Amino acid sequence: MSNSGVVSGGTIGVENQGAIGTLTNTGTITGGEAGIVNETSLYSYEQQVAAIRSVEQSVTTTTSVPTITAITNTGLIYGGYVGIANGGALGAINNAGTIFGTIAGIELAAPGTTINNMGTIYGSIAALDLGAPGNTIINGGTIASDDYAVYFGGVNDLILTAGSDIVGTIDGGGTDSQIALTNSGELDAPIGDFGGGGALAVSPGAAWTGTGSWTIPTITNDGSTHLMEKNIEIVPAAGMRVATVGGGSNFAEAATGLAQAFAVSGKTSGYTSVRPYAVVNASQSFLLPSGWALRPNAEAGYEYEAGPRGVSTTLIGADGTVFQTPHNDLDPSAVLLGAGLTAGKANWSLFANYTAHLSGNWNTQTAEAGLRYTF
């Protein structure tokens, strides 16, 4: 079944109580109460509700389960109360368009559905109302609500991947539902009300920044997620700096008269610096009423010079005497300290940074400031 035009119903746009394969929408499907319904009876959304969880379903006796293999949407599915309501067997919802419900975007009252979202799902009370267990949501698009972006009424899986944007609260509903972060992205939605088995896991190789208030029993970080503590972003990093200083050039001092007896010649030496390091950076952003964003940061770390710590130069006197210049053996260990401030608005940013390498018999300090424009 496919629609590339407009399907509109006073109560329901498309209602299935039998069995169909894939329902494909590239146009518009609208209903006064629901865009698409796959169940034996529609929830009574006419009643005043304080939250999606309080909506009651009327019971209808039936001998068959309404079945849809998949709903594929690249257009608009709109319902005055709910965009898509499922109480039967629905294999998948593949959305790259918009699913919009005044109360709920998608309501799942039965298990077994996988939602693949690369578009937008919106509901003012709940974008996703997962009233039944056994469903999986894979999101690389936008899930938005004025209240619950995702409400777990049963144990379900939420997988967030690159491009994911969650607007609203992720509410566990007291269940042991699971959240997984894959690829890379930023999650700033509040998370809470999970049961003792509820968990959030960062997949291996994933890189996420998390903000907001998170209350969930277990968080497992197998990726490189930036940690947040009271809205302070904490980013650990480690690596190795390798630098090669060229050498091998001949030099000679030109002199005449008496000075000629003391003239020298020689050859410079090159070396390779190998410095493993570990550092932790902490920063926090503040948005001013003027529209400027301020981001102070501080960092501390450790560095070790594994390469040569002093290189001598061979000198040859006028009489042919060969000797080596003395050199200092610099301490290999150094403490890294730094602080900075960035102020940005639109494409412009001002920055000022200070960094220091502090060791036993040497130190370096650097200060820089500038203006950037991002194209």
C-alpha positions in Angstrom: 0.0 0.0 0.0 1.4 3.4 -1.0 0.4 7.0 -0.8 2.0 9.9 -2.7 -1.0 12.3 -2.4 -3.2 13.2 0.5 -5.2 10.8 2.7 -7.4 12.5 5.3 -9.9 11.2 7.7 -12.2 12.9 10.2 -11.1 10.5 12.9 -8.4 8.2 11.4 -6.3 8.7 8.3 -5.5 5.0 7.7 -6.9 2.2 10.0 -5.8 -1.4 9.6 -7.7 -4.3 11.3 -6.5 -7.0 8.9 -3.1 -7.6 7.3 -1.1 -5.5 4.9 2.5 -5.6 3.8 4.5 -2.3 3.6 2.6 0.9 4.0 4.7 3.6 2.1 3.9 7.3 2.5 5.6 10.0 0.4 2.7 12.3 0.7 0.4 13.3 3.6 -1.7 11.2 5.9 -3.9 13.0 8.5 -6.6 12.1 10.9 -8.6 14.1 13.4 -7.5 11.7 16.1 -4.8 9.5 14.6 -2.8 9.4 11.4 -2.3 5.6 11.2 -3.9 3.0 13.5 -2.9 -0.6 13.6 -5.1 -2.1 16.4 -8.6 -3.3 17.1 -9.7 -0.1 18.8 -8.3 3.4 19.2 -7.4 4.7 22.6 -9.9 7.2 23.9 -7.7 10.3 23.4 -10.7 12.6 23.6 -10.5 12.4 27.4 -8.5 15.0 29.2 -5.1 13.6 30.0 -2.3 14.8 32.3 0.3 12.5 30.8 0.3 9.8 28.1 0.6 7.0 30.8 -2.9 7.9 32.1 -4.7 7.3 28.7 -7.2 4.4 28.9 -7.9 1.9 26.2 -11.3 0.5 25.5 -11.5 -3.3 25.0 -12.8 -5.0 21.9 -12.9 -8.8 21.5 -11.2 -10.0 18.4 -10.0 -13.3 16.9 -7.2 -11.8 14.8 -4.2 -9.5 15.3 -4.0 -6.5 12.9 -0.6 -6.8 11.1 1.6 -4.4 9.2 5.0 -5.5 8.0 6.4 -2.0 7.9 5.5 1.7 7.7 7.9 3.7 5.6 7.5 7.4 5.7 9.3 10.2 3.9 6.3 12.6 4.0 4.0 13.7 6.8 1.9 11.6 9.1 -0.3 13.7 11.4 -2.9 12.9 14.1 -4.9 15.3 16.2 -4.0 13.1 19.1 -1.5 10.5 17.9 0.6 10.2 14.7 0.8 6.4 14.7 -0.9 4.1 17.2 -0.1 0.4 17.3 -1.8 -2.3 19.3 -1.3 -5.2 16.9 1.7 -6.6 15.0 3.9 -3.9 13.4 7.4 -5.0 12.3 9.0 -1.6 11.6 8.5 2.1 11.4 11.1 3.6 9.0 10.9 7.4 9.2 12.8 10.0 7.2 9.9 12.4 7.1 7.7 13.8 9.9 5.4 12.0 12.3 3.4 14.5 14.4 0.8 14.0 17.1 -0.7 16.7 19.2 -0.4 14.4 22.3 1.9 11.5 21.1 4.0 11.1 18.0 4.1 7.3 18.1 2.3 5.1 20.7 3.3 1.4 20.9 0.9 -0.7 23.0 2.3 -4.0 21.7 5.8 -5.5 21.4 7.9 -6.4 18.4 8.3 -3.0 16.6 11.6 -1.5 15.5 11.6 2.3 14.9 14.3 3.6 12.6 14.1 7.3 12.7 16.2 9.7 10.5 13.5 12.3 10.4 11.4 14.0 13.0 8.9 12.6 15.6 7.0 15.0 17.8 4.3 14.8 20.5 3.5 17.5 23.0 3.2 15.1 25.9 5.3 12.2 24.5 7.1 11.9 21.2 7.5 8.2 21.8 5.1 6.5 24.2 6.4 2.9 24.6 3.6 1.4 26.7 4.6 -2.2 25.8 7.9 -4.0 26.3 10.0 -5.6 23.6 10.4 -2.7 21.2 13.6 -1.1 19.8 14.2 2.5 18.8 17.2 3.4 16.6 17.5 7.2 16.3 19.6 9.3 14.1 17.1 12.1 13.7 15.0 14.3 16.0 12.7 13.1 18.8 11.1 16.1 20.4 8.4 16.9 23.0 7.4 19.6 25.4 7.4 16.9 28.1 8.6 13.3 27.4 10.8 12.8 24.4 10.7 9.0 25.2 8.5 7.5 27.8 9.2 3.8 28.7 6.1 2.1 29.9 7.8 -1.3 29.4 11.3 -2.6 29.1 12.6 -1.4 25.7 15.9 -0.5 24.0 16.8 3.0 22.8 19.9 3.3 20.5 21.2 6.7 19.7 23.5 7.1 16.8 25.2 10.0 14.8 22.8 12.9 14.1 20.5 12.1 17.1 18.8 15.0 18.7 16.6 14.4 21.7 14.5 17.3 22.9 12.6 16.6 26.2 13.0 14.1 29.0 13.9 10.4 28.7 11.7 8.8 31.4 12.3 5.2 32.3 8.9 4.8 33.8 10.4 2.7 36.6 11.5 0.0 34.0 14.8 -1.6 33.4 15.0 -0.2 29.9 18.4 0.2 28.1 20.0 3.1 26.3 23.0 2.7 24.0 25.1 5.5 22.5 26.9 4.6 19.2 29.0 6.6 16.7 29.3 10.2 18.0 27.0 12.9 19.2 25.7 15.0 22.0 23.0 14.0 24.5 21.7 16.9 26.7 18.3 15.5 27.6 17.4 14.8 31.2 17.3 11.1 32.1 15.5 9.6 35.1 13.0 7.3 36.7 14.6 4.0 35.7 14.4 0.8 37.6 17.3 -1.0 39.2 18.3 -2.7 36.0 18.1 0.4 33.8 21.4 1.2 32.1 23.2 3.5 29.7 26.1 2.1 27.7 28.6 3.9 25.4 29.6 1.5 22.7 33.3 0.8 21.9 34.7 3.5 19.6 31.8 5.9 20.3 32.5 9.6 21.1 29.7 11.4 22.9 29.3 14.5 25.0 26.7 14.2 27.7 25.1 17.1 29.6 21.9 17.6 31.7 20.7 15.7 34.8 21.1 11.9 34.4 19.7 9.6 37.0 20.2 6.0 35.9 21.5 3.0 37.9 24.3 1.9 35.6 26.5 3.9 33.1 29.1 1.9 31.2 31.6 3.9 29.1 33.5 1.7 26.5 33.9 4.7 24.2 35.5 8.2 24.6 32.5 9.9 26.0 33.2 13.3 27.5 32.1 13.2 31.1 29.9 15.9 32.8 29.9 16.8 36.4 27.5 19.6 37.4 27.6 20.9 33.8 31.4 20.9 33.7 32.7 18.9 30.7 35.7 16.8 31.7 37.7 15.4 28.7 40.7 13.1 29.4 43.2 12.7 26.6 46.5 10.9 26.0 48.9 10.7 23.1 52.5 11.1 21.9 54.2 14.1 20.4 57.1 13.4 18.0 59.3 16.2 16.7 62.5 16.0 14.6 65.1 18.8 14.8 67.3 18.8 11.7 71.1 18.8 12.0 74.2 17.9 10.0 75.0 21.4 8.7 78.7 22.5 8.6 79.8 25.8 9.9 83.0 27.8 10.2 84.0 31.0 11.8 85.9 33.4 9.4 88.7 35.3 11.1 91.8 37.2 10.3 94.9 38.2 12.2 95.2 37.0 15.7 91.6 35.8 15.8 92.4 33.3 13.1 94.3 31.1 15.6 91.1 30.7 17.6 88.6 30.2 14.7 86.5 27.1 14.9 84.5 24.9 12.5 82.1 22.1 13.1 78.9 20.3 12.4 75.5 20.6 14.1 73.6 17.6 15.4 70.0 16.7 14.9 67.7 14.7 17.2 64.2 13.4 17.5 62.0 14.3 20.5 59.5 11.6 21.6 57.1 12.8 24.4 54.2 10.7 25.6 51.6 12.7 27.6 48.3 12.5 29.4 46.1 15.5 30.2 42.6 16.3 31.6 40.7 19.3 30.4 37.7 20.8 32.3 35.4 23.4 30.7 32.0 24.9 31.2 29.8 27.0 28.9 27.7 30.0 29.8 25.2 31.7 27.5 24.8 35.5 28.2 21.6 37.4 27.5 23.5 39.3 24.8 23.9 36.1 22.8 27.6 35.6 23.6 28.7 32.2 24.8 31.6 32.1 27.3 33.7 29.0 27.8 36.5 29.0 30.4 38.7 26.0 30.6 41.6 24.6 32.6 43.8 21.6 32.1 46.5 19.7 33.9 48.6 16.8 32.8 52.0 15.1 32.7 54.6 14.7 29.9 57.8 12.6 29.6 60.7 13.1 27.2 61.7 9.6 26.0 64.2 11.0 23.5 67.6 12.7 23.9 67.6 15.4 26.6 70.7 17.2 25.4 72.8 17.1 22.2 76.4 18.2 22.0 78.0 19.8 18.9 81.4 18.8 17.6 83.9 21.7 17.2 87.3 21.7 15.4 89.8 24.3 16.3 92.2 26.0 13.9 95.0 23.7 14.9 92.8 20.6 14.2 91.9 19.9 17.9 88.4 18.2 18.1 86.2 18.8 21.2 82.5 18.5 22.2 80.5 21.4 23.5 79.0 20.8 27.0 75.2 20.5 27.3 72.6 20.3 30.1 70.8 17.1 30.8 67.2 18.4 31.1 64.8 16.7 33.4 62.6 14.3 31.3 59.4 14.8 33.3 57.2 17.9 33.2 53.9 19.0 34.6 51.5 20.5 32.1 49.2 23.3 33.2 46.9 25.6 31.2 43.9 27.9 31.3 41.9 29.8 28.7 38.8 31.6 27.9 36.8 31.6 24.6 33.9 34.0 23.9 31.8 33.4 20.8 28.8 34.8 19.0 27.6 33.6 15.6 30.7 32.9 13.5 33.1 35.1 15.6 35.1 34.0 18.6 37.7 35.6 20.8 40.2 33.5 22.7 43.0 33.8 25.2 45.1 30.9 26.4 48.0 30.3 28.7 50.1 27.0 28.8 53.1 26.1 30.9 55.5 23.1 31.0 57.1 23.0 34.5 60.1 20.7 35.3 63.0 20.6 37.8 65.6 22.5 35.8 63.6 24.0 33.0 60.2 25.5 32.1 58.4 27.0 29.2 55.4 29.4 29.3 53.2 30.5 26.4 50.4 33.0 26.2 48.3 33.6 23.1 45.2 35.6 22.1 43.3 36.0 18.9 40.2 36.5 16.9 38.6 33.7 14.7 35.9 33.8 12.1 34.4 30.5 11.0 33.3 30.2 7.4 
